Amino acid sequence: IKWQARIRRALCQLHLRRRWIQERRLYVVIHSAVRMFLGKCRVQKRRFDTCARHIQSLWRGSRARCIADRKWLESVVIPIQKQARGMRSRSRYMKIREEVYAATLRISRCYRGYYGRQSRNKALYERESGDLRDLLALLGSEAQAMQDR
């Protein structure tokens, strides 16, 4: 019997080890996918920033060579940057606003479901307890009628 227990324990340990190895592989795959996604996001953001900076520097350089007045150059660049920053801020704000709205909807749906279940359960309880009271009253009156005979 001891050797059977040892064999069972070894088989359980083997099964658990295989399961642990499989879960570990899945964790590694998930982790690498997340790292890859985050890396791609960072690279894409860096690429966009570099492209924007490159375009701005080329534009400023060509304007500076063509026109000596530096103030005029800044009066053209600043509104563009202002528009870009405003557009980026508005898009961030809209994204946050949509998330808040979705969360609000989720919360209100949960509450309406909870309140509906509570009122339904209360109505069912009152109906069942009312039926039980009516039955008990009927039985009591029948018992009273039987005693009166």
N, C-alpha and C positions, 0 to 999 in steps of 0.2 A: 504494500500500500504506500510506503514511503517513496518508492521509486515512481509510482504513478503520480503522486503529488509533485515530485520533482519534475517529471516530464510535463505535467500540466502547467506548472509554474514557468518552466522554460518556454513552452509554447506561448503562454500569455505574454511573457517578456518579449519574445520574438515578434509577436503580433503588435504589441505596443511600440516596439522599436521601429518596425516597418511603418506603422502609422505616424510616428513622430517624424521619421525621415520624410515621408510623403508630405506631411504638413509643413515641415521645414522648407522643402522644395517649393511648395505653393507660396509660403511667405516670401521666399527669395524672389520668385517670379513677380509677385505683386509689388514687392518693394522696388525691384528693378524697373517695372513699368511706371510706377509713380515717379521714381527718380528721372526716368527718361522723359516723361511728360513735363515735369517741372523744369528740366534742363532745356527742353525745346521751347517752353514758354520764356525762359530767361534769354535764350539765344534770339528768339523772335523779337522780344522787347528791345534787346541790345541792338539788333539789326535795324529796327525801326528808328531807334534813337540816333544811331550812327548815320542812317540815311537822311534823317531830318537835319542833323547837324551839318552833314556834308552839303546838302542842298542850300542850307542857310549860308554856310561859309562861301560857297561858290557864288551865290547871289550877291552877298555883301562885297566879296572881292571884285566881281565884275562891275558893280555899281560904284565902288570906291575908285576903281581905275577910270571909269567913265565920268563920274561927277566928283568934283573936289569937295563939295559941301557935305561934310559928314553928318551934320544935323538933319539934312534932308533925307539921308540914307536911314537914319534911326527913326525918322518920322514915318517911313514906309514899313520898316521891319516890325516896329512895336505893335501896330494894329494887327498885323498878321499873327504875331505871337499871342496877342490878346485874344483874338478870335479862336486860335487853336486851344489855348488854355481854357477859355470859356466853353468851347465845344466838349473838351475832355471832361471838365467839371460837370457839365450838364449830363453827359452820358453816364458818369459815375453816379450822379444824383438819381437819375432815372432807374439805374440798376438797383440801387439801394431801396428806392421807393417801391419798385416791383417786388423785391424780396420782402419788404415790410408788409405790403399788401397781401402777398401770398401767405405769409405767416398769420396775418389777421384773419384771412379767410379760413385757414386751417383751424385756428383757435375757435372762431365762431361756429364752424361746422361741428367741431367736437362738442362745444357747449350745447348747441341745439340738439345734437344726438343724445347727449347726456340728459338734458332737460326733458326731451321727448320720452326717453326710456323711463325716467323717474315718474312723469305724469301718467304714462301708460301703466306702470306697475302699481301706482297709487290707485288709479281707476279700477284696475283688475282686483286689487285687494279690497277696495270698498265694495265692489260688486259681489265678490265671493263672501265677504263677511256679512253683507246685507242679506244674501241668500241664506247663509247659515243662521242669522238672527231670525229671519222669517220662518225657517224650518223649525228652529227651537221654539218659537212662539206658537206655531201650529201644533207641535208635539205637546207643548205645555197646555194648550187649550183642549186638546184631545184627552190628555190625562185628567184635566179638571172635569171635562164632560164625563169621563168614565167614573170618576169619584162621585159625581153628583147623581148618578143612576142608582 
